[in-house]
Amino acid sequence: MNNSNNGQGLSVGESEIHFSGAESQGTDVSETKAISNDTESSEQTIRRVLSSYEIGYKLRQLRLRKKIALVDLGKHTGLSASMLSQLENGKLIPTLPTLARIAMVFEVGLEHFFAERRPRRTFVIVRAEERLKFPERPDSPVPGYFFEVLTYGTMDKSLSAYVAEFPKRTNREVREHAHEGSEFLHVIEGAVQIHCQAEDHVLRAGDSVYFDASEAHSYCGQSESPVARAIIITTPPRL
């Protein structure tokens, strides 16, 4: 990009690389054609590597913390507000001279833009076909329930979620268990009996229960058709 910026623009050697895929200034066309036969061109490689550092996001955060408008930042750096906006939005990749100008204004080193990447917030999708069904206990000849983990593959989660199936059982066929934290159960279909605090409670489709899971409790399916199914969510104890 050749930016005039009223005499304050970058020279050809300092031009930015467009993400739009348009031919960039200062790049030899014959070199681009030769590399394009491989997996990715040099421009694509630069785009892929630098975009992972989210330089535009970091630039915008610096500017907002200092409460500096794009126009004012342009006056300090010699870059147009339009170019700075495109840098923040990731439409342009800054060269080192450009980034150095910006870093000096905010009194940070270039390493600020390349050191720690912005942590991504957790977002994990679990497809239905990826889930596996497990018995309550692998050594139980007559499991009281079967469960599928809904949060499979999620690291550092603050809760665990399951879809459980409760075949019809008698009270003598189920065993109590307890664990730290809280538990929530919502019946989707059928009927489930929960034994907790020395009492039995029957929950049907649409019913829910929340309780301290450190209390011994057990589940007992009460219906054959449809087989009882429920969503169960457990959370760790409060600190």
C-alpha positions in Angstrom: 0.0 0.0 0.0 1.3 3.4 -0.9 -0.2 5.9 1.5 0.3 9.6 0.9 -1.3 10.7 4.2 -0.6 14.4 3.3 3.1 14.0 3.3 3.1 11.9 6.5 2.6 8.5 4.9 4.9 5.5 4.7 7.4 5.1 1.9 7.1 2.2 -0.5 9.5 0.2 1.7 7.3 0.6 4.7 4.0 -0.3 2.9 1.5 -2.6 4.6 0.4 -6.1 3.3 -3.3 -6.3 2.6 -5.3 -9.2 3.9 -7.6 -8.9 1.0 -5.1 -10.9 -1.1 -4.3 -8.0 -3.4 -0.7 -7.7 -4.7 1.4 -6.1 -2.0 3.9 -3.4 -2.6 7.5 -4.4 -2.6 6.8 -8.0 -3.4 8.4 -9.5 -6.5 5.6 -10.9 -8.7 7.8 -13.7 -10.2 8.6 -14.8 -6.6 4.9 -14.8 -5.7 4.0 -16.9 -8.7 6.8 -19.4 -7.9 5.8 -19.8 -4.3 2.1 -20.1 -5.1 2.7 -23.5 -6.5 3.5 -24.7 -3.0 1.1 -25.1 -0.1 0.9 -21.4 0.6 2.5 -18.2 -0.7 4.9 -16.1 1.3 2.1 -13.5 1.9 -0.2 -16.2 3.2 2.5 -17.5 5.5 3.0 -14.0 6.9 -0.7 -13.5 7.3 -1.2 -16.8 9.1 1.7 -16.4 11.5 1.2 -12.8 12.4 -2.6 -13.0 12.7 -2.2 -15.5 15.5 -0.6 -12.7 17.6 -3.7 -10.5 17.2 -1.6 -7.4 16.8 -4.6 -5.3 15.8 -6.5 -6.3 19.0 -3.5 -5.4 21.2 -3.1 -2.0 19.3 -6.8 -1.2 19.9 -6.5 -2.1 23.6 -3.5 0.2 24.1 -5.3 3.0 22.3 -8.5 2.6 24.4 -6.6 2.4 27.6 -5.0 5.7 26.8 -8.3 7.1 25.5 -6.7 8.3 22.3 -8.8 8.8 19.2 -7.6 7.4 15.9 -7.1 10.9 14.5 -4.9 11.9 17.5 -2.9 8.7 17.3 -2.4 9.4 13.6 -0.9 12.8 14.5 1.6 11.2 16.8 2.6 8.4 14.5 2.4 10.0 11.1 -0.1 7.4 10.0 -3.6 8.1 8.7 -6.6 7.3 10.9 -7.9 5.1 8.1 -4.7 3.0 8.1 -4.7 2.7 11.9 -8.3 1.6 11.7 -7.5 -1.1 9.2 -4.5 -2.2 11.4 -6.8 -2.5 14.4 -9.4 -4.5 12.4 -6.8 -6.9 11.1 -7.2 -5.8 7.5 -3.5 -4.7 7.2 -0.4 -6.3 8.6 2.0 -3.7 10.1 5.7 -3.7 9.2 8.2 -3.3 11.9 8.9 0.4 11.2 5.1 1.1 11.5 4.8 -1.0 14.7 7.8 0.8 16.1 6.2 4.2 15.6 3.1 3.0 17.4 5.1 1.3 20.2 6.9 4.6 20.9 3.7 6.5 21.3 2.4 4.0 23.9 5.8 3.6 25.6 5.9 -0.1 25.1 8.5 -2.4 23.4 7.9 -4.3 20.2 7.8 -7.5 22.3 4.4 -6.2 23.7 2.8 -7.2 20.3 4.6 -10.5 20.0 5.0 -11.9 23.5 1.9 -13.3 25.2 -1.0 -13.9 22.9 -4.5 -13.0 24.1 -6.0 -15.9 26.0 -9.0 -17.3 24.1 -12.2 -17.9 26.1 -13.3 -21.5 26.3 -15.7 -22.6 23.5 -15.9 -26.4 22.9 -18.6 -28.1 20.8 -19.3 -31.8 21.5 -21.1 -33.6 18.7 -23.7 -36.2 19.5 -21.8 -38.9 17.6 -18.6 -38.2 19.6 -20.2 -39.1 23.0 -19.6 -42.5 24.6 -21.9 -44.3 26.9 -20.6 -45.6 30.2 -22.2 -47.7 33.0 -22.4 -46.3 36.5 -19.6 -48.6 37.5 -17.6 -50.8 35.1 -17.7 -53.8 37.5 -21.5 -53.6 38.1 -23.5 -56.5 36.6 -26.7 -54.4 36.9 -25.8 -50.7 36.6 -28.2 -48.3 38.2 -27.7 -45.9 35.3 -25.7 -45.2 32.2 -24.2 -41.8 31.4 -22.6 -39.8 28.5 -20.3 -36.9 29.2 -21.5 -33.7 27.5 -18.4 -31.7 28.3 -16.0 -34.3 26.7 -12.7 -32.8 25.8 -13.2 -29.5 27.7 -10.2 -28.6 29.9 -10.3 -26.5 33.1 -14.1 -26.6 33.2 -16.0 -25.2 36.2 -18.8 -27.7 35.9 -19.4 -31.2 34.5 -22.5 -32.1 32.5 -24.0 -35.5 31.6 -27.0 -37.1 29.9 -28.0 -40.1 31.9 -30.3 -43.1 31.3 -32.0 -44.9 34.1 -33.3 -48.4 33.4 -36.1 -49.6 35.7 -34.5 -50.9 38.9 -35.5 -51.8 42.5 -34.2 -50.0 45.5 -32.0 -53.1 46.3 -30.3 -52.9 42.9 -28.9 -49.4 43.3 -26.1 -48.1 45.5 -25.6 -44.8 47.3 -22.7 -42.6 46.4 -21.4 -39.1 47.4 -18.9 -36.6 46.1 -17.8 -33.1 46.8 -19.7 -30.1 45.3 -23.3 -29.6 44.2 -25.5 -31.6 41.8 -28.4 -30.7 39.6 -30.7 -33.1 37.8 -33.4 -32.4 35.3 -35.6 -35.2 34.0 -36.2 -35.2 30.3 -38.5 -38.2 30.0 -39.7 -41.1 32.2 -39.5 -41.1 36.0 -36.5 -41.2 38.3 -36.5 -41.8 42.1 -33.8 -40.1 44.0 -32.9 -41.2 47.5 -31.3 -38.4 49.5 -31.3 -37.4 53.2 -33.0 -40.6 54.1 -36.0 -39.8 51.9 -37.3 -41.0 48.5 -38.5 -38.5 45.9 -39.9 -39.4 42.5 -39.1 -36.9 39.7 -40.9 -37.0 36.3 -40.3 -35.3 33.0 -39.9 -31.5 33.6 -39.0 -31.9 37.3 -35.6 -30.9 38.7 -33.6 -31.2 41.9 -30.5 -29.4 43.2 -28.7 -30.6 46.3 -25.4 -30.9 48.2 -23.7 -33.9 46.6 -21.7 -34.6 49.7 -24.9 -36.1 51.1 -25.2 -39.8 50.2 -27.7 -40.2 47.3 -28.8 -42.8 44.7 -31.0 -42.9 41.6 -33.5 -45.5 40.7 -35.3 -45.7 37.3 -39.1 -46.0 37.7 -40.3 -46.4 34.2 -39.8 -48.9 31.4 -41.2 -47.0 28.5 -39.9 -44.5 28.0 -36.7 -45.3 29.8 -36.0 -42.4 32.2 -33.4 -39.9 30.9 -32.1 -36.8 32.6 -29.5 -34.1 32.4 -27.1 -34.0 35.3 -24.7 -31.1 36.1 -22.1 -31.2 38.9 -20.0 -28.4 40.2 -16.9 -28.4 42.4 -17.2 -27.2 46.1 -17.1 -23.5 46.7 -13.8 -22.2 48.0 
